Structures are given as C-alpha cells and as structure tokens.
Amino acid sequence: MSRVSLLVALVGVGAFASSPKVASAQTFIEFDAPNAGTTGYLGTIPTSINSSSAITGYTLDADSVTRGFVRSSSGDIVEFAAPNAGTDSSSGTFPWSINSGGAITGDFADALHVYHGFIRAPSGDISAFDCPGAGGQAGNGTFPVSINSAGVIVGSYNDSNWVTHGFIRGSNGNVIDLDVAEGSRGTSPLSINSAGVVTGSFDDVNQISHGFVRTVDGTITAFDVPDGAHGTNPTSINDSGAITGSARNSNEVLRGFVRSPDGTIVEFDIPEDTNGVIPTSINNDGIVAGYFKDASLNQHAFVRAVSGDITVIDEPKGNASPLLTSADSINSDGSITGTYLDAKNERHGFVRIVADSASSTLGSDTTVSTPASGESGGIATQTQSQSTGGTAGSTSGGGTMDLLWLLVLLAQVGAAAIGRTQWRLRR
C-alpha cells in the first residue's frame, strides 16, 4: 500500500552482510477464494495487505476468468468484478492495492481488452475511471497500482502512441499527469505513502531505468543505485520515506536496495540468489519483503530486517517443482501475504505471521464468505501451518541471470507493475 525515497548518497556500496541466525516461530495461514480454479497455475493470488490485515488480490477460475477478492482479517472472503469487466481469459479484474481504510484500487480489462482503473469503497461500491489521455486500443488504457490512506491513487497510462505517462488521482477524482522531464521513454509511478510522496521509475533515451521521488509540492528527484548500471527500479515507499526496490548491475544481476529518507542507499543480496532479488514491499518499521530464485530456479520469499538480517521463507505446503513462494506485501505488524504453488501447480494465498504479531486476528479453519449484493460468495477454504522458520543472513550475490526472471522486472508495460508481469509470465 505504501512506500518512499529522495536522492543518492553512497554509504555501503557492497552487500549488507550479517551473521546467519534462526528465524522466529512463524505461523502460515493458507486460503483460497471461493471460485478459484483448481488446476495448473489457476487459483488465488494476493497482492496487498493493509494495517488491519485485510487482503486484496485476484483469482483465476476454472475458465481462467480473473476476478478480484477482498479477505477480511477474520478470514471472510468476498469476490468482486469491476463494472463492464470482460469475462474471457484475456480480460477481468485486477486489484493491486488496499489502503488502511479498506479502499481498493486496480484495473480491469473490458470485453474489447481495453484497460480502465477502478476504486472499490469499503462498502463494496465500485467506480471506474480513465486518465484523460489514455489510448483506447486493445491492451492499452489506465493502470492504477497504489492507493494511500487518503484515497489518492497513482499509476500509469499509455496514450494512443503507446507512450507511458504517470498519473496521480486525487480523492476528489481529479487526475494530473506525472512525467519526469528526462523520462522521454515513459514514467511509471509504483507507490504512494500516506503523506502523498510518490516513488517509481522512468526510462531514459537509452532505455535505462532510473528511480524517482516526487514530493507533494511536485518536486521530482531522480536517483540511481550505485551498482545499478543497467537500471534502478523502486517498488515501494513507506510513511517515513524509505524506499525499496531492485537494481540491475553491469553483470545483469538484480540486487535489492533500501534508500533511507536522507538519500543513503544500501544494497543487499541473499545467499544463493543466483537469479537475482526482487523486493516488493517495505513497511513503516523499515522491514522489507520480497522474493528471489536460486540456481535451481526455486523461488523463495524473504524478509529483511532493518539490521540487515535476512530470513528466507518457504511456505510449508508449497511443494511444486521447482518451488515457488512469493512475498508480495508486508503490513505494519510484519504480517506478509503472498502466493505459493502446490504439487499440481495450483496457486494458493497465504498469510505469514511471526511470534510478535501472533495476537493479530487473521482467521483460521474454514469460513463462509458473506458477499455484498452483486458479489460472488461460496466456501473460502483455509488451513493453518506451523514452522520454526529458516535461516537468515546476507552475502554477495552473483551468477548469470535467467532471462525469464529478468523480464519479471523489466516488462512493466504501461505501469502494469511487477504484479501483472508475474501473472502474465506464469500463466
């Protein structure tokens, strides 16, 4: 839901090393939306968790039709579709962000496969919107990606010439463009914090990406990670202005980074991250969540503490080959939501809580959803798993990048952001 940053200072160009240690006791709660498909690569895909542990995301049903869902902290799940969303496998509803009040934003593709933005109120009412300059061709349109506590939304749109522009939509519905002057090949905001500070990336004329921060008064500051010769891609900003994301170095390796509010940048790697690191979210305590792939293309989630200690996470029921666990969002109490694949390559959602946040009400067992009028209900299955956790630590990464993995970060067409890129590559 939120993320932040400012300029470049060089303190700690190398990896932030720490001694390995055992993770705290952790509990995993697995869940599936009522109408999620149960065959290969269908299922439930969470994208965002808020401070109350409400979760949004999307499902792929048996016909590969995509619908949104919201899961309450008690475990009740309601599915929804944006008005005029298409019902074939190339369209549907894609929620990307939920704010502290339970408002959700995302995009949907209509029957002609043109994308539109939407905002879903906590009451369930859904309003669609388009940026004034958005193109109307199939695959084109408006792509919101983040909503803050005040209801301000950021994202991108493609114009009729397929040039990507950023936008900010105020809580009153007014939309303004956000374009970095140097970004002649497009600007993609990806995160906004509660103060209205925005981070994202823009591409220069050589198609190299750079990070930026935009303050509320409109001042834009560009920045680059020291080891990011081939690109800097922020993904998340917290309320203090700390930013996380990935940088691609001269060896085509993705490294994680954290940029503090004063502009200091620390880069980090994970042991065995031969295919790179993708941080996805940073909470208000400065804890980062994300995922990486090892040499065998097993995908693992991770959490990085402010101290630099890194805990590798594998969902206990994630027994696909290769393994796949992703951490897509972390909230203020350190609870993480993400996706895992089972042996049938079916996708399931999970919430991970550690001992410190074990008092949170996150639901358990099997629940029956109570949908609002016009929304889809059914049985929302849930299970609970215990784990003592993995090991933590950090060393320099390296190795040759898998091309498909690189595309996860680079194929951010029209601000579809990392979430949509993952979906398209894995289907």
N, C-alpha and C positions, 0 to 999 in steps of 0.2 A: 504493500500500500504506500509506503513512503521511503525516501532516500535523499542524499545531499552531498555538496562539494564546493571548491573555489579555484585555485591556481596551482602551479607546480613548484615544489621545493624538493630538494634531493637529500633525503635522510634515509639511509638504508636501501641502496640500490639493489643489493642482493636479497636472497630469501631471508625471511624472519625465522631463524632456527629456534627450536625448543626441544626439551628432553621428552621422550615418549612417556605417556602415563595412561593409566586405565580410566576410561570414561565413567561418569556417574551411572547409577542404576537408571534404566530407562524403560518406559512403557510405550508400546506401539498399539494404537487402535486402528484396525483396518475397517474400511467401509466401502460400500458400493451404492450408487444411486439406484432407485427402483427399476428403471427401464434400461440399465446399462447392458450392452451386449456381452455375451459370454464366450466368444471365440477369439481367435488370434488378433491382437492389437486393438480390439474393441474394449470398452469398459469405462472406467471413471478416472478423470484427470483433474485433480485440484490445481488451482493456480494461485490462490491468495488466501491468507488467514489474517483476521483483524485482531485487535487488542482484546476482544471478548471471546476469541476462539471460534467465531463464525467463519465458515469457509465457503468460498465460491470456486467454480470450475465448470467443466463441461463433461458430457458423456457422449459416447458413440453407441447407438443401439444396434440391434441385430441387423438393421438395414443400413448401417453406417451413417445414420442421420444424427447430426450433432445438436444437443440441447444443453442449455445452461442448468446449473443447480446451485442451491444455497443450502448449507448444512449448519444448523444451529449448534450452539455449544452443548446442548443436551443430546444431540445426535439425530434430531429430526431432519429429514432431507426433503426439499421441495424442488422439483424440476420446473423449468420455465423456458419459453421461447419468446423471442422478441417479435413484435407485430410485423407481419409480412416477411418473416424469415422463410427461406426456402426449405423444402423438405426432401431434397435429394442429397446424395453423398458428397456433393461439391458445394453445399451451402450449409446454413444452420446458424446457431447462436453460440458465441464465444465470449464468455465473461473472463476478464483479466485481472480485475482489482476490486476489493471490497474495503470500504473505509470504516472508521471506528463506530459510526452510527448504523452501519449495515447497508449503506447505499452501494450499488454495484455498477461498474461500467465495463464496456467491452464493445464488440462489434458483431454484426450479423450479415450474412450474405443472403440476398433475396433470390427469387426464382430465376433472375437473369444473371446471378452471381456477381452483382454489384454490392459492395460493402458499405454499411451505414453504422454510425455509432449509436449506442443506446445508454441510458441510465435507468436502473431499476431502483425505485424507492424501497425502503424497508417494508412498506405496506404491500408491496408486490406490483404496484403500478409501474409500467414501462413506457418511457418516452424515447422515440428515435430522433436522431439529429444528423445533419450533414454539414461539413465545412463548406462555406460558400464557393470555394474554388475547386472542390473535388470533382474529378472526372467521373463520367458515367459509363465507362466501358466495363465489360466483364473483368473481374479481378481487380478493378480499381475501386477507389472510394475513400472512406473515412475510417481511421483505425485508432480508437482510444486505447490507452494502455494503463493509466494510473489515475486514481481519484483520491484527494486528500480529505481531511476531516471536515473542511468547509464545503465540500462538494465541488471543488474546482478540478477539472479534468484536463489531462494533457495527452497528446498522442500525435499522430501524423496523418497526412492525407496526400494522395497523389493527384496532381492536376491532369488535365486532358492530354498533356505531353509526357505524362508519367514522371514528372519531376516531383520529388518528395519534399514536402514542407511540414514543419512542426506547427502545432496549434495549442492554444490554451483556451478552454471553455469555462467561463465564469459560472458561479452558481445561479446567476440570473439568465443564463443561456447565451450570453454574448460570446462570440468567438473572435480571437485575434490570432494572426499568424506569428509563428516563432521561427525565424530564419536566421542562422548565423551568417554574417556577411561573407565570410570566407568559404562558406559551405556551398559552393557552386553545384555540387552534385547531390545535395539534399541534406536535410536536417531531421533528426529523429529523436525527439524527447521521449524518455522512457520512465521517468519517475518524478513525483512532486511530493514535497513534505508538507507538514501542517502549516508552515509559515508561507507557503507558496513558492519556495525555491525549487527550481527545476534542474534536473540533470539529464544528459543524453549524449548523443554523438552526432557528428556531421562529417561528411566526406569531402576531401579537397579535390582539386582537379586531377590529381594522380590516383584517386580512389583510395587514399589512405584515410582511415577514420581517426578523429580526434575527439576528446571529451570536451564537454562544456558545462558551465553552471550559469543559470540565469536567475538573478535576484528579483524581488518583487517590483523594484523600480525599473526593470527592463535591462539592467546592466548585464552583459554576457561576457564571461571569462572563459577562454579556451585553455585546455591543459592537455599535456601528454605524459604518460608514464615513462620514466627514464628508459626502461628496457622495452618500450613499445614501438620499436622502429617501424613495424608494419601495421600499427593500429592500436588505438585506445578506445575501449567500449564500456562506459559506465552502465550499470544496470539498476542501481538502487541508491536512494539517498534517505538518511534518517532525519529526525527533527533537529538534531544538533548540527547538521550539515556535513556529516561524514558520508563518504561515497564508497561503494564497492563496484567491482566490475572485472573485466579481463583486458589484458594487453597482449598483443601478438608480437613476439620478438623477431630478430633477424633470422632465427633458425625455424621460424614458423611454429613456434611453441606458444600456446596460450598460458599466461601466468596470471594469477589473481593479484588484485591490489586493493588496498584501503587508502583513501585520501582523507586526511583529517580536515576539520574546518579551517585550519590555518594554511592549508595547501600542502602540508607534508605528505609524501606518498611512501608507503611501504609495500613492496611486492612480496608475494609468497607463492610457494609451491607445496605439493603434497607428495610424500613418498610414493613412488610407483605411478605418478601421474604422467605416463609417457605420451598420452594423447591430450594433455592439457587440462586446465582448471577453468570452470565457469562458475563464479559466484553469482547468485541470483538475488540475494536479499540481505539487508543489514537492518537490525533493529535498533531501538533507541539506546540500548546499552553498548552498541558497537559490535555485537556478535554477528558474524557473517555465516550464512548458509549457502550451499551450492552443491555441485557435483563434479565428478571427473571420471575419466576412463583410464584403466590400466593397460598394460601391454597385451593382455588377452581380450581387450575390448569389453571387459566387465565394467559396468557403470556403478559407481558408489556415490552416496551422498556424503557431505561433510559439514561440520560446524567448526568455525574458527573463533576462539575466544579473543578478547581484547589483548591478552598476554601474548598471543601468537600460537598458543597450543591448538592443535587441530585434532578433532575426533572424527574418525571415519565411521560411517553409518551404513549398514546393510539391513533392509527390512527383513525380519526373520522368516516371513513367508515368501520372500522374493527369490524363487528357485528356478528362474528361467536360465537358459544357456544361450548366450552369455547373460550374466546377471544384470539387472537394471533396477536401481533405486535412485530417484531424484529428490532433492530438497528444493522446492520451488518458492517457499515463502516462510519467514520466521516472524513471530509476533513479539510483543513487549515482554512476555514472561518466558520467552525462549522456546515455546511450542512451535513445531515445524510441521508443515504439511507438504505432501509430495505424492509421487506415484511409484508403484513397483509392478514388475511383471511376474506372473506365476509360471509354472511349467508349461501351461498352454499358451503362453504369451498373451494372456488376458491382463488388462491393466486395472489396477485397484488403487483407491486412495488410501492414505494413512495419515494419522497424526502421531507425532513422537513427542512425548513429554518426559522430562527428566525429574529427578527427585525434588528439585527446588520448586517445580511447578505442578507437582503431583496433586495438589489440592484443587487444581482447576477442574471445572465440570466440563468434561468432554464427551460424555455419553459412553455407553457400554451395551453389550449384548445386541439383541435385535429390536429395532424400533419401527413403528409405523408412521410414515410421514402424514402430515395434515396440510394438504395443499390449499392455497388460496383459490378463489374462483378462477376457472380457466386454466389452472396449472395441473401438472401431472403428478399423481401420487402413486403409492404402491409400497411394497416392502423394501425397506432400506436395510440391508444386512450389515452387521458389524461384528467384529471379533476383537479380542484383546490378546496381545503377546507381551511377554516379559523378556528383557535382555539385560545383561550386565554391561553391555556396551563394548566398544572396540578399543583400539589404542590410539594415542594421539601423538602428534609430532610434526615436524616440518623439515624438509631438506630441499635442496635444489632439484628442480625437475629437469627433464630433457627428453631427447628422443625425437623421432620423426613423427609428425602429426598425421593421423588418419584424415584423409581428405573429407570424408563424410562428416567427421566430427568438426572439422574446421567450418563447414557450411552451416553448422548449427548456429554459430555466432555471426557468420558473415551474411547469410541470406535473410536479412531483415528488410524485405521488400515492403516499402510503404508503411514502415513502422509496425509491421506485423509482430515485431519483437521476438525475443527468444522463445516464448511460449508457443506461438503459432509455428515457428520454424521447426521446433521439436515435433509438433504434431504432424506436419507435412512430411518430414523425413522418416518418421517411424511407421507411417501407415503402410 
